[in-house]
Amino acid sequence: MTGDEEHGDARTGAGGVGGLGLVSGRRGRPRLLKAAGIALAGALVLTAAGAGWAYWHLNHNIKSVDINSALGDDRPPKTVPTPSASASASAAPLPSGPLNILVLGSDSRSGAENAQLGGGDSGGARSDTAMVVHIDEGRTTATVVSIPRDTLVTRPSCPLTSGGTTSVAYGAMFNSAYAVGGPVCAVKTVESLTNVRMDHYIEIDFSGFAGLVDALGGVTVTTDEDIDDDQSHLHLAAGTRHLNGTQALALARTRHGIGDGSDLGRIGLQQKLVKALLEQIGSTDLLTSPSRLYKVADAVTGSLTTDTGLDSLGELTKLGQSLKGLSSDEVTTVMMPVVTAPSDRNRVVADEPEAAELWASLK
């Protein structure tokens, strides 16, 4: 063997092409292509496995309650959507009929994150925030009606998961329905109060709301007055501020640092937050950032409880896609008309007939 041959072997032997340990020349090219193909296939398998795990994880994040089975037929009638002239059996169009969704913000202290954000007793969960979201037919406009938690209502008898039912309660605090009977009783109480059927139920807890705001990069909110509330740990000067999740949650919960310290002043701040969230979601192109999209999805689904009609990523995605034509400018926020309760100046009752007229407009 000559010196040239030895030199050639040194360049094409164990070191190989590009240091891959492959034989050079025409005999080596099929092996190189085969190795590249195996690597690509492996990457695709790992990507598919990762996507499959992510889907499984997000899907199993969602907790659900079978409200329809629990309440049966003793409910207001369902809204019948107008048949779409453009719909075809083969096209399987997205749903476009009107919807009424009860959205609750739960003040549950269960879990380390919720305890840190809200403090208090883990056994005293109540519906801290209650909104009826009415989406008009066509799903391009919506009305969000806030129900003050201090409203005195007739709480109907509700079925319990342990068996039996709760007793009817007259002059009960609205948010006590969730405390005594969970989501099922909350829905039944709202339907009893409004005579409007709730098509869906969505509940998000403290950590979920804060996590959603953080995953979106915060929200921008303008307040008209300084807020100084030691109980919600919020100290905020009037003006336009960009808030992180913890600050936004404190803003949603504050009541003692604004106005007369009642729940009514807080509702105005909550409605501003709803608008701010919609605007932030609309301005954030989540599809261009898979990591941010996953963070948003994980934050939402990880702290979400729904009825069984929305308890999967598929159903939630379909709902979201059906609302793609709904902008924050087309969302009207109002509060159920109320007056001071005759029996307690610190409580309110529905102001009739204005409240009944509002609810009737949502049917």
Buried (B, 14 or more C-beta within 10 A) or exposed (E): EEEEEEEEEEEBEEBBBEEEEBBBEEEBEEBBEEEEEEEEEEEEEEEEEEEEEBEEBBBEBBBBBEBBEBBEEEBBEEBEEEEEEEEEEEEEEBEBBBBBBBBBBBBBBBBEBBBEBBEEEEEEBBBBBBBBBBBBBBBBBBBBBBBBBBBBBEBBBBBBEEEEEBEEBEEBBBBBBBBBBBBBBBBBBBBBBBBBBBBBBBBBBBBBBBBBBBBBBBBEBEBEEEBEBEEBBBBBEEEEBEBEBBBBBBBBBBBBBBEEBBBBBBBBBBBBBBBBBBBBBEEBEBEEEEEBBBBBBBBBBBBBBBBBBBBBBEBBEBBEEBBEEBBBEBBEBEBBBBEEBEEEEEBBBBBEEEBBEBBEEBB
